Amino acid sequence: QLEDSKQRTKDLERKLRESEERCIGFQRRLAEEEAKNAEHEENKTQMEETLDELNRKLKGKKEDLAFQKAANIQLLNQKDAIEKKYQDIRGGDFISWEWEDDSGRWQVYGDVTAHQIERAWKKHTEGPRGNVSVHFSLAPHDYVVHLQEMTQTNLAYNRQRAIRRDVTPMSIRPPTRWNRDDVPKDRLVRLDEEEQEYDDVKKTFESSMPRPMALVRKIERVQNLTLWQNYEMAKLRMARRNGFVAETEAFHGTRETKPDKIFLSETGFNIAKAREGVWGRGSYFAERAAYSNAYSHPCDDNTRQIFLAKILTGDRKS
């Protein structure tokens, strides 16, 4: 009986140790789980803080966007109001305000200044005939225009120059060959090979670009009403100032600059964005297509593009 009792005791002790080991193992796993939970809780807290920060930033951006949209609407309303007033002032005519430089040539005021002067002119002509004046700034100087005397005075040096108001009937219309429905859209229009314009341009190109050097894949006409009207107004000014118009056609390559940066803009060939060349900064044109081919723009379809542009040359030298 004693031996049996000892054996049962040993069995109980063994079972107790096993239970203790299982308990320790469970406690260890419990501690690990608690550590993981604590880490998860910390991660959760960090994620919640990050989310709160993102929500704050998003709210700020939404407020900024709403403010910007409101500002854009306000600016658009101001632009529409100014354009309407300007159209009311101009009526059906193109009005240009100009000042005389030291060489006797007439220089055009910018749109904002011209608008100020034109509004004052309307007040001057429709109201009592007083000496209406306009003050404006063109850095770094301040000026005043007296409409009674038609003079501009530099307030720093008290120097006067003559000014004038030039009115040209707004009769500039796009060429008849333009698609009338597409006139408001600035874009390229692909010419049909049967059109006379296509044949004329192709002959001009091939006359100075031998056929083995290049083949004409397509010819596209630029339809940009703003550029066309600006060009026609420049022709009118040249005719009025010089008594003749020196106009020709020439080629121009844009290298890596995409041509649509030019033909979809409101300025066209912009000297402010031109490179320095042999004769200084400017847009350079060539009478021979073969010369401009060296500056042609590479396209994605393994073709190249160049412009054939109408240009006003003024005084020309060979």
C-alpha atoms as a printed R data frame, in Angstrom:
    type eleno elety resid chain resno       x       y        z
1   ATOM     1    CA   GLN     A     1   0.000   0.000    0.000
2   ATOM     2    CA   LEU     A     2   2.848   2.365    0.840
3   ATOM     3    CA   GLU     A     3   4.469   1.669   -2.507
4   ATOM     4    CA   ASP     A     4   1.184   2.285   -4.266
5   ATOM     5    CA   SER     A     5   0.764   5.514   -2.323
6   ATOM     6    CA   LYS     A     6   4.281   6.680   -3.271
7   ATOM     7    CA   GLN     A     7   3.597   5.862   -6.905
8   ATOM     8    CA   ARG     A     8   0.356   7.816   -6.833
9   ATOM     9    CA   THR     A     9   2.222  10.683   -5.210
10  ATOM    10    CA   LYS     A    10   4.853  10.626   -7.956
11  ATOM    11    CA   ASP     A    11   2.092  10.559  -10.580
12  ATOM    12    CA   LEU     A    12   0.376  13.484   -8.937
13  ATOM    13    CA   GLU     A    13   3.665  15.394   -8.715
14  ATOM    14    CA   ARG     A    14   4.313  14.704  -12.400
15  ATOM    15    CA   LYS     A    15   0.850  15.833  -13.365
16  ATOM    16    CA   LEU     A    16   1.290  18.920  -11.191
17  ATOM    17    CA   ARG     A    17   4.580  19.790  -12.934
18  ATOM    18    CA   GLU     A    18   2.939  19.263  -16.306
19  ATOM    19    CA   SER     A    19   0.055  21.481  -15.214
20  ATOM    20    CA   GLU     A    20   2.512  24.105  -13.946
21  ATOM    21    CA   GLU     A    21   4.418  23.971  -17.251
22  ATOM    22    CA   ARG     A    22   1.188  24.311  -19.194
23  ATOM    23    CA   CYS     A    23   0.183  27.192  -16.948
24  ATOM    24    CA   ILE     A    24   3.572  28.880  -17.468
25  ATOM    25    CA   GLY     A    25   3.279  28.318  -21.220
26  ATOM    26    CA   PHE     A    26  -0.212  29.765  -21.201
27  ATOM    27    CA   GLN     A    27   0.955  32.734  -19.125
28  ATOM    28    CA   ARG     A    28   3.801  33.300  -21.609
29  ATOM    29    CA   ARG     A    29   1.412  33.164  -24.552
30  ATOM    30    CA   LEU     A    30  -0.949  35.446  -22.693
31  ATOM    31    CA   ALA     A    31   1.890  37.903  -22.086
32  ATOM    32    CA   GLU     A    32   2.843  37.744  -25.767
33  ATOM    33    CA   GLU     A    33  -0.737  38.370  -26.797
34  ATOM    34    CA   GLU     A    34  -0.994  41.262  -24.354
35  ATOM    35    CA   ALA     A    35   2.244  42.694  -25.792
36  ATOM    36    CA   LYS     A    36   0.865  42.327  -29.315
37  ATOM    37    CA   ASN     A    37  -2.394  43.912  -28.259
38  ATOM    38    CA   ALA     A    38  -0.488  46.766  -26.672
39  ATOM    39    CA   GLU     A    39   1.514  47.199  -29.891
40  ATOM    40    CA   HIS     A    40  -1.658  47.034  -31.928
41  ATOM    41    CA   GLU     A    41  -3.260  49.541  -29.627
42  ATOM    42    CA   GLU     A    42  -0.266  51.838  -30.045
43  ATOM    43    CA   ASN     A    43  -0.378  51.377  -33.809
44  ATOM    44    CA   LYS     A    44  -4.097  52.015  -33.735
45  ATOM    45    CA   THR     A    45  -3.548  55.197  -31.758
46  ATOM    46    CA   GLN     A    46  -0.856  56.350  -34.206
47  ATOM    47    CA   MET     A    47  -3.083  55.545  -37.165
48  ATOM    48    CA   GLU     A    48  -5.967  57.449  -35.589
49  ATOM    49    CA   GLU     A    49  -3.684  60.447  -34.995
50  ATOM    50    CA   THR     A    50  -2.417  60.239  -38.598
51  ATOM    51    CA   LEU     A    51  -5.978  60.001  -39.871
52  ATOM    52    CA   ASP     A    52  -6.978  63.024  -37.813
53  ATOM    53    CA   GLU     A    53  -4.036  64.981  -39.242
54  ATOM    54    CA   LEU     A    54  -4.935  63.950  -42.794
55  ATOM    55    CA   ASN     A    55  -8.547  64.949  -42.196
56  ATOM    56    CA   ARG     A    56  -7.398  68.342  -40.903
57  ATOM    57    CA   LYS     A    57  -5.215  68.836  -43.996
58  ATOM    58    CA   LEU     A    58  -8.020  67.661  -46.268
59  ATOM    59    CA   LYS     A    59 -10.401  70.084  -44.612
60  ATOM    60    CA   GLY     A    60  -7.861  72.873  -45.092
61  ATOM    61    CA   LYS     A    61  -7.387  71.970  -48.757
62  ATOM    62    CA   LYS     A    62 -11.141  71.863  -49.278
63  ATOM    63    CA   GLU     A    63 -11.403  75.320  -47.722
64  ATOM    64    CA   ASP     A    64  -8.523  76.551  -49.918
65  ATOM    65    CA   LEU     A    65 -10.188  75.041  -52.992
66  ATOM    66    CA   ALA     A    66 -13.524  76.636  -52.127
67  ATOM    67    CA   PHE     A    67 -11.790  79.983  -51.595
68  ATOM    68    CA   GLN     A    68  -9.920  79.646  -54.904
69  ATOM    69    CA   LYS     A    69 -13.107  78.731  -56.760
70  ATOM    70    CA   ALA     A    70 -14.828  81.763  -55.277
71  ATOM    71    CA   ALA     A    71 -11.847  83.926  -56.249
72  ATOM    72    CA   ASN     A    72 -11.900  82.491  -59.783
73  ATOM    73    CA   ILE     A    73 -15.609  83.232  -60.095
74  ATOM    74    CA   GLN     A    74 -14.998  86.773  -58.867
75  ATOM    75    CA   LEU     A    75 -12.147  87.257  -61.347
76  ATOM    76    CA   LEU     A    76 -14.230  85.847  -64.188
77  ATOM    77    CA   ASN     A    77 -17.070  88.200  -63.282
78  ATOM    78    CA   GLN     A    78 -14.625  91.117  -63.212
79  ATOM    79    CA   LYS     A    79 -13.170  90.015  -66.556
80  ATOM    80    CA   ASP     A    80 -16.635  89.766  -68.106
81  ATOM    81    CA   ALA     A    81 -17.574  93.173  -66.734
82  ATOM    82    CA   ILE     A    82 -14.385  94.777  -68.050
83  ATOM    83    CA   GLU     A    83 -14.773  93.129  -71.455
84  ATOM    84    CA   LYS     A    84 -18.390  94.283  -71.638
85  ATOM    85    CA   LYS     A    85 -17.434  97.846  -70.710
86  ATOM    86    CA   TYR     A    86 -14.553  97.745  -73.152
87  ATOM    87    CA   GLN     A    87 -16.847  96.449  -75.896
88  ATOM    88    CA   ASP     A    88 -19.365  99.164  -75.057
89  ATOM    89    CA   ILE     A    89 -16.577 101.735  -75.373
90  ATOM    90    CA   ARG     A    90 -15.149 100.316  -78.578
91  ATOM    91    CA   GLY     A    91 -18.469  99.638  -80.255
92  ATOM    92    CA   GLY     A    92 -17.746  98.122  -83.638
93  ATOM    93    CA   ASP     A    93 -14.297  99.684  -84.045
94  ATOM    94    CA   PHE     A    94 -10.774  98.718  -83.115
95  ATOM    95    CA   ILE     A    95  -9.412 101.570  -80.982
96  ATOM    96    CA   SER     A    96  -5.692 101.927  -80.406
97  ATOM    97    CA   TRP     A    97  -4.055 104.528  -78.146
98  ATOM    98    CA   GLU     A    98  -0.484 105.359  -79.152
99  ATOM    99    CA   TRP     A    99   2.396 107.615  -78.106
100 ATOM   100    CA   GLU     A   100   5.136 109.118  -80.267
101 ATOM   101    CA   ASP     A   101   8.706 108.025  -79.564
102 ATOM   102    CA   ASP     A   102  11.933 109.967  -80.180
103 ATOM   103    CA   SER     A   103  12.171 108.754  -83.778
104 ATOM   104    CA   GLY     A   104   8.675 109.930  -84.627
105 ATOM   105    CA   ARG     A   105   7.186 106.432  -84.653
106 ATOM   106    CA   TRP     A   106   3.926 105.696  -82.909
107 ATOM   107    CA   GLN     A   107   4.045 103.046  -80.178
108 ATOM   108    CA   VAL     A   108   0.938 101.258  -78.903
109 ATOM   109    CA   TYR     A   109  -0.087 101.419  -75.238
110 ATOM   110    CA   GLY     A   110  -0.805  98.161  -73.445
111 ATOM   111    CA   ASP     A   111  -4.426  97.011  -73.159
112 ATOM   112    CA   VAL     A   112  -4.887  98.040  -69.510
113 ATOM   113    CA   THR     A   113  -3.532 101.556  -70.012
114 ATOM   114    CA   ALA     A   114  -5.409 101.961  -73.300
115 ATOM   115    CA   HIS     A   115  -8.612 100.927  -71.546
116 ATOM   116    CA   GLN     A   116  -8.051 103.565  -68.844
117 ATOM   117    CA   ILE     A   117  -7.422 106.267  -71.424
118 ATOM   118    CA   GLU     A   118 -10.405 105.224  -73.570
119 ATOM   119    CA   ARG     A   119 -12.785 105.371  -70.620
120 ATOM   120    CA   ALA     A   120 -11.511 108.843  -69.779
121 ATOM   121    CA   TRP     A   121 -11.857 109.810  -73.450
122 ATOM   122    CA   LYS     A   122 -15.491 108.768  -73.430
123 ATOM   123    CA   LYS     A   123 -16.063 110.899  -70.340
124 ATOM   124    CA   HIS     A   124 -14.178 113.749  -72.028
125 ATOM   125    CA   THR     A   125 -16.223 113.637  -75.234
126 ATOM   126    CA   GLU     A   126 -19.647 112.929  -73.768
127 ATOM   127    CA   GLY     A   127 -19.465 115.282  -70.788
128 ATOM   128    CA   PRO     A   128 -18.445 118.918  -70.374
129 ATOM   129    CA   ARG     A   129 -15.319 119.665  -72.383
130 ATOM   130    CA   GLY     A   130 -12.872 119.911  -69.499
131 ATOM   131    CA   ASN     A   131  -9.231 118.870  -69.435
132 ATOM   132    CA   VAL     A   132  -9.693 115.262  -68.374
133 ATOM   133    CA   SER     A   133  -6.471 113.567  -67.290
134 ATOM   134    CA   VAL     A   134  -5.444 109.975  -66.675
135 ATOM   135    CA   HIS     A   135  -2.738 108.903  -64.230
136 ATOM   136    CA   PHE     A   136  -0.984 105.568  -64.689
137 ATOM   137    CA   SER     A   137   2.299 103.841  -63.899
138 ATOM   138    CA   LEU     A   138   4.679 101.953  -66.149
139 ATOM   139    CA   ALA     A   139   7.588 100.835  -64.007
140 ATOM   140    CA   PRO     A   140   9.651 102.620  -62.980
141 ATOM   141    CA   HIS     A   141   7.869 105.885  -63.883
142 ATOM   142    CA   ASP     A   142   4.514 107.576  -63.316
143 ATOM   143    CA   TYR     A   143   2.719 109.384  -66.128
144 ATOM   144    CA   VAL     A   144  -0.277 111.625  -66.708
145 ATOM   145    CA   VAL     A   145  -2.188 111.951  -69.976
146 ATOM   146    CA   HIS     A   146  -4.038 115.210  -70.716
147 ATOM   147    CA   LEU     A   147  -6.774 114.564  -73.257
148 ATOM   148    CA   GLN     A   148  -7.409 118.222  -74.010
149 ATOM   149    CA   GLU     A   149  -3.820 118.701  -75.215
150 ATOM   150    CA   MET     A   150  -3.395 115.035  -76.261
151 ATOM   151    CA   THR     A   151  -0.086 114.786  -74.424
152 ATOM   152    CA   GLN     A   152   1.647 112.356  -72.084
153 ATOM   153    CA   THR     A   153   3.883 113.726  -69.327
154 ATOM   154    CA   ASN     A   154   6.567 111.822  -67.429
155 ATOM   155    CA   LEU     A   155   6.083 113.101  -63.863
156 ATOM   156    CA   ALA     A   156   9.695 112.396  -62.885
157 ATOM   157    CA   TYR     A   157  11.301 114.374  -65.728
158 ATOM   158    CA   ASN     A   158   8.332 116.564  -66.765
159 ATOM   159    CA   ARG     A   159   8.882 115.410  -70.353
160 ATOM   160    CA   GLN     A   160   5.955 115.554  -72.738
161 ATOM   161    CA   ARG     A   161   5.127 113.395  -75.729
162 ATOM   162    CA   ALA     A   162   2.290 113.526  -78.214
163 ATOM   163    CA   ILE     A   163  -0.423 110.865  -78.072
164 ATOM   164    CA   ARG     A   164  -3.163 109.923  -80.492
165 ATOM   165    CA   ARG     A   165  -6.310 107.842  -80.707
166 ATOM   166    CA   ASP     A   166  -6.364 105.624  -83.760
167 ATOM   167    CA   VAL     A   167  -9.681 104.132  -84.848
168 ATOM   168    CA   THR     A   168  -9.838 101.308  -87.362
169 ATOM   169    CA   PRO     A   169 -13.176  99.793  -88.387
170 ATOM   170    CA   MET     A   170 -13.388  96.285  -86.960
171 ATOM   171    CA   SER     A   171 -13.835  94.668  -90.358
172 ATOM   172    CA   ILE     A   172 -11.198  91.962  -89.969
173 ATOM   173    CA   ARG     A   173 -12.786  88.659  -90.807
174 ATOM   174    CA   PRO     A   174 -11.188  85.234  -91.065
175 ATOM   175    CA   PRO     A   175 -10.303  84.013  -94.559
176 ATOM   176    CA   THR     A   176 -13.223  82.645  -96.538
177 ATOM   177    CA   ARG     A   177 -11.489  79.264  -96.828
178 ATOM   178    CA   TRP     A   178 -11.801  78.733  -93.075
179 ATOM   179    CA   ASN     A   179 -14.647  76.541  -91.934
180 ATOM   180    CA   ARG     A   180 -17.066  79.085  -90.428
181 ATOM   181    CA   ASP     A   181 -18.323  76.637  -87.809
182 ATOM   182    CA   ASP     A   182 -14.772  76.098  -86.571
183 ATOM   183    CA   VAL     A   183 -13.634  79.737  -86.506
184 ATOM   184    CA   PRO     A   184 -14.032  80.140  -82.703
185 ATOM   185    CA   LYS     A   185 -11.871  77.045  -82.140
186 ATOM   186    CA   ASP     A   186  -8.110  77.476  -82.257
187 ATOM   187    CA   ARG     A   187  -6.897  74.339  -83.983
188 ATOM   188    CA   LEU     A   188  -5.244  72.659  -86.937
189 ATOM   189    CA   VAL     A   189  -7.303  71.743  -89.996
190 ATOM   190    CA   ARG     A   190  -5.921  69.057  -92.262
191 ATOM   191    CA   LEU     A   191  -6.042  70.082  -95.926
192 ATOM   192    CA   ASP     A   192  -7.360  67.763  -98.592
193 ATOM   193    CA   GLU     A   193  -4.863  66.946 -101.314
194 ATOM   194    CA   GLU     A   194  -7.362  68.167 -103.915
195 ATOM   195    CA   GLU     A   195  -7.505  71.679 -102.452
196 ATOM   196    CA   GLN     A   196  -5.658  74.486 -104.202
197 ATOM   197    CA   GLU     A   197  -4.185  75.647 -100.893
198 ATOM   198    CA   TYR     A   198  -2.641  72.213 -100.381
199 ATOM   199    CA   ASP     A   199  -1.081  72.305 -103.838
200 ATOM   200    CA   ASP     A   200   0.283  75.846 -103.345
201 ATOM   201    CA   VAL     A   201   1.907  75.018  -99.997
202 ATOM   202    CA   LYS     A   202   3.353  71.745 -101.288
203 ATOM   203    CA   LYS     A   203   4.918  73.476 -104.295
204 ATOM   204    CA   THR     A   204   6.401  76.175 -102.045
205 ATOM   205    CA   PHE     A   205   7.867  73.491  -99.796
206 ATOM   206    CA   GLU     A   206   9.254  71.267 -102.564
207 ATOM   207    CA   SER     A   207  10.769  74.204 -104.450
208 ATOM   208    CA   SER     A   208  13.395  74.508 -101.722
209 ATOM   209    CA   MET     A   209  13.314  70.961 -100.312
210 ATOM   210    CA   PRO     A   210  14.292  68.383 -102.960
211 ATOM   211    CA   ARG     A   211  11.995  65.359 -103.002
212 ATOM   212    CA   PRO     A   212  14.637  62.799 -101.976
213 ATOM   213    CA   MET     A   213  15.262  64.783  -98.781
214 ATOM   214    CA   ALA     A   214  11.648  64.822  -97.577
215 ATOM   215    CA   LEU     A   215   8.154  63.715  -98.541
216 ATOM   216    CA   VAL     A   216   5.011  65.641  -97.613
217 ATOM   217    CA   ARG     A   217   2.819  63.430  -95.433
218 ATOM   218    CA   LYS     A   218   0.177  66.040  -94.610
219 ATOM   219    CA   ILE     A   219  -0.417  69.789  -94.565
220 ATOM   220    CA   GLU     A   220  -2.437  71.414  -91.800
221 ATOM   221    CA   ARG     A   221  -3.771  74.954  -91.698
222 ATOM   222    CA   VAL     A   222  -3.575  76.922  -88.453
223 ATOM   223    CA   GLN     A   223  -6.932  78.456  -87.544
224 ATOM   224    CA   ASN     A   224  -6.403  80.873  -84.661
225 ATOM   225    CA   LEU     A   225  -8.694  83.882  -84.940
226 ATOM   226    CA   THR     A   226  -6.785  85.967  -82.385
227 ATOM   227    CA   LEU     A   227  -3.467  85.504  -84.184
228 ATOM   228    CA   TRP     A   228  -5.072  86.220  -87.546
229 ATOM   229    CA   GLN     A   229  -6.695  89.453  -86.355
230 ATOM   230    CA   ASN     A   230  -3.487  90.600  -84.647
231 ATOM   231    CA   TYR     A   231  -1.586  89.935  -87.860
232 ATOM   232    CA   GLU     A   232  -4.104  91.817  -89.995
233 ATOM   233    CA   MET     A   233  -3.993  94.772  -87.590
234 ATOM   234    CA   ALA     A   234  -0.197  94.782  -87.838
235 ATOM   235    CA   LYS     A   235  -0.551  94.935  -91.627
236 ATOM   236    CA   LEU     A   236  -2.894  97.921  -91.325
237 ATOM   237    CA   ARG     A   237  -0.448  99.704  -89.009
238 ATOM   238    CA   MET     A   238   2.444  98.989  -91.388
239 ATOM   239    CA   ALA     A   239   0.487 100.313  -94.362
240 ATOM   240    CA   ARG     A   240  -0.507 103.453  -92.480
241 ATOM   241    CA   ARG     A   241   2.986 104.116  -91.151
242 ATOM   242    CA   ASN     A   242   5.135 103.129  -94.148
243 ATOM   243    CA   GLY     A   243   2.761 103.522  -97.040
244 ATOM   244    CA   PHE     A   244   3.315  99.912  -98.097
245 ATOM   245    CA   VAL     A   245   3.098  96.360  -96.747
246 ATOM   246    CA   ALA     A   246   6.165  94.105  -96.980
247 ATOM   247    CA   GLU     A   247   4.752  90.612  -96.587
248 ATOM   248    CA   THR     A   248   6.267  87.281  -97.482
249 ATOM   249    CA   GLU     A   249   6.166  83.591  -96.563
250 ATOM   250    CA   ALA     A   250   8.998  81.791  -94.836
251 ATOM   251    CA   PHE     A   251   9.719  78.545  -92.979
252 ATOM   252    CA   HIS     A   252  10.407  78.076  -89.281
253 ATOM   253    CA   GLY     A   253  11.407  75.024  -87.235
254 ATOM   254    CA   THR     A   254  10.760  74.790  -83.500
255 ATOM   255    CA   ARG     A   255  13.232  72.021  -82.552
256 ATOM   256    CA   GLU     A   256  12.069  70.409  -79.293
257 ATOM   257    CA   THR     A   257   9.330  73.002  -78.698
258 ATOM   258    CA   LYS     A   258   5.924  71.623  -79.584
259 ATOM   259    CA   PRO     A   259   4.363  73.698  -82.397
260 ATOM   260    CA   ASP     A   260   1.017  73.896  -80.570
261 ATOM   261    CA   LYS     A   261   2.732  76.086  -77.951
262 ATOM   262    CA   ILE     A   262   2.829  78.659  -80.737
263 ATOM   263    CA   PHE     A   263  -0.267  78.149  -82.855
264 ATOM   264    CA   LEU     A   264  -2.651  77.693  -79.894
265 ATOM   265    CA   SER     A   265  -1.320  80.757  -78.044
266 ATOM   266    CA   GLU     A   266  -2.508  84.359  -78.193
267 ATOM   267    CA   THR     A   267   0.937  85.719  -79.032
268 ATOM   268    CA   GLY     A   268   2.198  83.298  -81.683
269 ATOM   269    CA   PHE     A   269   5.939  83.700  -82.198
270 ATOM   270    CA   ASN     A   270   6.864  85.383  -78.917
271 ATOM   271    CA   ILE     A   271  10.245  87.115  -78.826
272 ATOM   272    CA   ALA     A   272  10.236  86.885  -75.024
273 ATOM   273    CA   LYS     A   273  10.527  83.101  -75.367
274 ATOM   274    CA   ALA     A   274  12.918  83.124  -78.311
275 ATOM   275    CA   ARG     A   275  16.564  82.033  -78.263
276 ATOM   276    CA   GLU     A   276  19.679  84.044  -78.924
277 ATOM   277    CA   GLY     A   277  20.804  83.779  -82.541
278 ATOM   278    CA   VAL     A   278  23.429  85.266  -84.812
279 ATOM   279    CA   TRP     A   279  21.566  88.588  -84.924
280 ATOM   280    CA   GLY     A   280  20.381  88.519  -81.298
281 ATOM   281    CA   ARG     A   281  17.228  87.235  -79.618
282 ATOM   282    CA   GLY     A   282  14.315  86.675  -81.966
283 ATOM   283    CA   SER     A   283  12.285  84.267  -84.085
284 ATOM   284    CA   TYR     A   284  14.308  83.300  -87.156
285 ATOM   285    CA   PHE     A   285  12.692  82.358  -90.467
286 ATOM   286    CA   ALA     A   286  14.168  80.924  -93.653
287 ATOM   287    CA   GLU     A   287  13.136  81.288  -97.283
288 ATOM   288    CA   ARG     A   288  14.321  77.719  -97.951
289 ATOM   289    CA   ALA     A   289  12.557  74.751  -96.359
290 ATOM   290    CA   ALA     A   290  15.806  72.771  -96.474
291 ATOM   291    CA   TYR     A   291  17.365  75.236  -94.030
292 ATOM   292    CA   SER     A   292  14.463  75.082  -91.553
293 ATOM   293    CA   ASN     A   293  14.489  71.288  -91.829
294 ATOM   294    CA   ALA     A   294  17.587  71.297  -89.620
295 ATOM   295    CA   TYR     A   295  15.406  72.849  -86.885
296 ATOM   296    CA   SER     A   296  12.247  70.828  -87.555
297 ATOM   297    CA   HIS     A   297  10.235  69.386  -84.673
298 ATOM   298    CA   PRO     A   298  10.356  65.566  -84.299
299 ATOM   299    CA   CYS     A   299   6.954  63.888  -83.905
300 ATOM   300    CA   ASP     A   300   6.042  60.578  -82.301
301 ATOM   301    CA   ASP     A   301   5.229  58.903  -85.627
302 ATOM   302    CA   ASN     A   302   8.777  59.391  -86.954
303 ATOM   303    CA   THR     A   303   7.785  62.453  -88.991
304 ATOM   304    CA   ARG     A   304   8.906  66.061  -88.595
305 ATOM   305    CA   GLN     A   305   7.042  69.363  -88.596
306 ATOM   306    CA   ILE     A   306   7.901  72.894  -89.710
307 ATOM   307    CA   PHE     A   307   5.854  76.062  -90.103
308 ATOM   308    CA   LEU     A   308   5.204  77.941  -93.312
309 ATOM   309    CA   ALA     A   309   4.294  81.353  -91.919
310 ATOM   310    CA   LYS     A   310   3.169  84.678  -93.303
311 ATOM   311    CA   ILE     A   311   5.513  87.367  -91.964
312 ATOM   312    CA   LEU     A   312   5.773  91.151  -92.160
313 ATOM   313    CA   THR     A   313   9.400  92.032  -92.828
314 ATOM   314    CA   GLY     A   314   9.441  95.815  -92.867
315 ATOM   315    CA   ASP     A   315  12.773  96.972  -94.331
316 ATOM   316    CA   ARG     A   316  14.617  93.995  -95.827
317 ATOM   317    CA   LYS     A   317  18.285  93.523  -96.585
318 ATOM   318    CA   SER     A   318  19.771  90.739  -98.659
